[in-house]
Amino acid sequence: MSDSAGTASRVADALREQIVSGELKPGTRLSEEHMRKLHGVSRSTLREAYQRLIRERLLVHELSRGVFVRQLSREDVADLYRVRRVVECAAVRSIRILTPAGLRRLSAAIADGRAAAEEARWDDVAAASIRFHEALVALAGSERLDAMMSGILAEFRLAYAHMSDTRIFHAAYLDRNREIAEALRSGDVEEAAVLLETYLTDSEAALCEGYPAR
């Protein structure tokens, strides 16, 4: 990888992390001049970073207006949930070995979510939930699945911007994350997959209830 490509990758990673954490909201315009100064990169390198995130469906380029953090439609959200049910539930059912490191990663995400909820840091609760689902899929032991899921969940994070009440939504699913983890610790992979499938169905209904139509 060339120095330019490596730098573009670093900038893309930083922007992606800001999107996943909720720091960059959907609809935010990314000023080229500001971003160049912030990351200390050339125009061509920044544009390469933007193109990476446009391909990942996290950013959009609007002619004569610039680059923006993407806003999801209700149809986008429904499709992401469809993909998540297929990928996540199959990944859980394919788990053969539960490693201590994998279970610790699940527990850490749950603990981070609870700590953030106690301090009403709901963007951080959302980010912890994303980490929980990444850790869940990681238990399947596939690098390709991990990469696919990270992209899906980064895009999914954009949906949280349209929640009418983030506290009610996220608080309801903290315990359900714990229940899934407990089923896995007990060795009941099928029960964990069923809990996850119900979780995703209920989550979709709650999220789409107040979501604006296209």
C-alpha positions as CSV (number, residue, x, y, z in Angstrom):
1,M,0.0,0.0,0.0
2,S,1.4,3.4,-1.0
3,D,1.8,6.2,1.6
4,S,-1.1,8.1,0.0
5,A,-3.4,5.1,0.1
6,G,-2.3,4.4,3.7
7,T,-3.1,7.9,4.8
8,A,-6.5,7.8,3.0
9,S,-7.3,4.6,4.8
10,R,-6.4,6.3,8.1
11,V,-8.6,9.3,7.4
12,A,-11.5,7.0,6.3
13,D,-11.1,4.9,9.5
14,A,-11.3,8.1,11.6
15,L,-14.4,9.4,9.9
16,R,-16.0,6.0,10.1
17,E,-15.4,5.9,13.8
18,Q,-17.0,9.4,14.2
19,I,-20.0,8.1,12.4
20,V,-20.3,4.9,14.5
21,S,-19.9,6.9,17.7
22,G,-22.6,9.4,16.7
23,E,-20.2,12.3,16.6
24,L,-21.0,12.9,12.9
25,K,-24.7,12.9,12.3
26,P,-26.6,12.1,9.1
27,G,-27.0,15.1,6.9
28,T,-23.7,16.7,8.2
29,R,-21.8,18.4,5.5
30,L,-18.1,17.6,5.5
31,S,-16.3,20.7,4.5
32,E,-13.3,19.8,2.4
33,E,-11.2,22.7,3.6
34,H,-11.9,21.9,7.3
35,M,-11.3,18.2,6.9
36,R,-8.0,18.8,5.1
37,K,-6.7,21.0,7.9
38,L,-8.1,18.7,10.6
39,H,-6.4,15.6,9.2
40,G,-3.4,17.3,7.6
41,V,-3.8,15.7,4.2
42,S,-3.9,16.8,0.6
43,R,-7.1,17.3,-1.4
44,S,-6.5,14.1,-3.4
45,T,-6.0,12.0,-0.3
46,L,-9.1,13.4,1.4
47,R,-11.1,12.7,-1.7
48,E,-9.8,9.1,-1.8
49,A,-10.9,8.7,1.8
50,Y,-14.3,10.1,0.9
51,Q,-14.7,7.7,-2.0
52,R,-14.0,4.8,0.3
53,L,-16.8,5.8,2.6
54,I,-19.1,6.6,-0.3
55,R,-18.6,3.0,-1.5
56,E,-19.4,1.8,2.1
57,R,-22.7,3.9,1.8
58,L,-21.7,6.1,4.8
59,L,-21.2,9.3,2.8
60,V,-22.9,10.8,-0.3
61,H,-21.7,13.3,-2.8
62,E,-24.2,15.9,-4.0
63,L,-23.4,17.8,-7.1
64,S,-22.4,21.4,-6.5
65,R,-23.1,21.0,-2.7
66,G,-20.3,18.7,-1.4
67,V,-20.0,15.6,0.7
68,F,-22.5,14.7,3.4
69,V,-23.0,12.0,6.0
70,R,-25.7,9.8,4.4
71,Q,-29.3,9.8,5.6
72,L,-31.1,6.5,5.6
73,S,-34.7,6.0,4.3
74,R,-37.2,3.7,6.0
75,E,-36.6,1.3,3.1
76,D,-32.8,1.4,3.8
77,V,-33.5,0.5,7.4
78,A,-35.8,-2.4,6.6
79,D,-33.2,-3.8,4.2
80,L,-30.5,-3.5,6.8
81,Y,-32.6,-5.4,9.3
82,R,-33.2,-8.0,6.6
83,V,-29.5,-8.4,6.1
84,R,-28.8,-8.4,9.8
85,R,-31.3,-11.2,10.5
86,V,-29.7,-13.3,7.8
87,V,-26.1,-12.7,8.7
88,E,-26.2,-12.4,12.5
89,C,-28.5,-15.3,13.2
90,A,-26.6,-17.6,10.9
91,A,-23.3,-16.5,12.4
92,V,-24.6,-17.3,15.9
93,R,-25.9,-20.7,14.8
94,S,-22.5,-21.5,13.3
95,I,-20.6,-21.0,16.6
96,R,-18.7,-24.1,17.5
97,I,-16.2,-22.9,20.1
98,L,-16.8,-20.1,22.7
99,T,-13.4,-18.6,23.5
100,P,-12.9,-16.8,26.8
101,A,-11.6,-13.8,24.8
102,G,-14.8,-13.7,22.7
103,L,-17.0,-13.9,25.8
104,R,-15.0,-11.1,27.5
105,R,-15.5,-8.9,24.5
106,L,-19.3,-9.5,24.7
107,S,-19.3,-8.7,28.5
108,A,-17.2,-5.6,28.0
109,A,-19.7,-4.2,25.4
110,I,-22.6,-5.0,27.8
111,A,-20.8,-3.3,30.7
112,D,-20.0,-0.2,28.6
113,G,-23.6,0.1,27.5
114,R,-24.9,-0.1,31.1
115,A,-22.3,2.4,32.4
116,A,-23.2,4.8,29.6
117,A,-26.9,4.4,30.3
118,E,-26.5,5.2,33.9
119,E,-24.9,8.5,32.9
120,A,-27.5,9.1,30.1
121,R,-24.8,9.1,27.4
122,W,-27.1,7.6,24.8
123,D,-24.8,8.0,21.8
124,D,-22.3,5.9,23.8
125,V,-25.0,3.3,24.6
126,A,-25.6,3.1,20.8
127,A,-21.9,2.7,20.1
128,A,-21.7,-0.1,22.8
129,S,-24.6,-1.9,21.2
130,I,-22.8,-1.8,17.9
131,R,-19.8,-3.3,19.6
132,F,-21.9,-6.0,21.2
133,H,-23.3,-7.2,17.8
134,E,-19.8,-7.1,16.3
135,A,-18.5,-9.2,19.1
136,L,-21.5,-11.6,18.7
137,V,-20.7,-12.3,15.1
138,A,-17.0,-12.5,15.9
139,L,-17.7,-15.6,17.9
140,A,-18.3,-17.4,14.6
141,G,-14.5,-17.1,13.9
142,S,-14.7,-15.7,10.4
143,E,-12.6,-12.7,9.4
144,R,-14.8,-12.2,6.3
145,L,-18.0,-12.2,8.4
146,D,-16.4,-9.8,10.8
147,A,-15.6,-7.4,8.0
148,M,-19.0,-7.7,6.5
149,M,-20.7,-7.1,9.8
150,S,-18.6,-4.1,10.6
151,G,-19.7,-2.4,7.4
152,I,-23.4,-3.3,7.9
153,L,-23.4,-2.0,11.5
154,A,-21.6,1.2,10.6
155,E,-24.2,1.9,8.0
156,F,-27.0,0.9,10.4
157,R,-25.7,3.4,13.0
158,L,-27.0,6.2,10.7
159,A,-30.6,5.0,11.5
160,Y,-30.3,6.1,15.1
161,A,-30.5,9.8,14.1
162,H,-34.2,9.6,13.5
163,M,-35.2,8.1,16.9
164,S,-37.9,10.0,18.7
165,D,-36.6,8.9,22.1
166,T,-33.1,7.3,22.2
167,R,-33.3,6.6,25.9
168,I,-36.4,4.4,25.7
169,F,-35.2,2.5,22.6
170,H,-31.7,1.7,23.9
171,A,-32.7,1.0,27.5
172,A,-35.1,-1.6,26.3
173,Y,-32.4,-3.6,24.6
174,L,-29.6,-3.5,27.3
175,D,-31.2,-6.5,29.1
176,R,-31.8,-8.3,25.9
177,N,-28.1,-8.1,25.0
178,R,-27.4,-9.7,28.4
179,E,-29.9,-12.5,27.9
180,I,-28.3,-13.4,24.5
181,A,-24.9,-13.5,26.2
182,E,-26.2,-15.7,29.0
183,A,-27.7,-18.1,26.6
184,L,-24.3,-18.5,24.9
185,R,-22.5,-18.9,28.1
186,S,-24.8,-21.7,29.1
187,G,-24.0,-23.4,25.7
188,D,-27.4,-22.9,24.2
189,V,-26.5,-21.5,20.8
190,E,-30.0,-22.1,19.3
191,E,-31.7,-20.2,22.2
192,A,-29.2,-17.3,21.6
193,A,-30.1,-17.3,17.9
194,V,-33.9,-17.3,18.6
195,L,-33.5,-14.5,21.2
196,L,-31.4,-12.5,18.6
197,E,-34.0,-13.0,15.9
198,T,-36.8,-11.8,18.1
199,Y,-34.6,-8.9,19.3
200,L,-34.0,-7.8,15.7
201,T,-37.7,-8.1,14.7
202,D,-38.8,-6.0,17.7
203,S,-36.0,-3.5,17.3
204,E,-37.0,-3.0,13.6
205,A,-40.7,-2.4,14.6
206,A,-39.7,0.1,17.3
207,L,-37.2,2.0,15.1
208,C,-39.4,2.2,12.0
209,E,-42.5,3.3,14.0
210,G,-41.6,6.9,14.0
211,Y,-39.2,6.8,11.1
212,P,-39.9,9.3,8.3
213,A,-41.0,7.9,4.9
214,R,-38.8,8.7,1.9
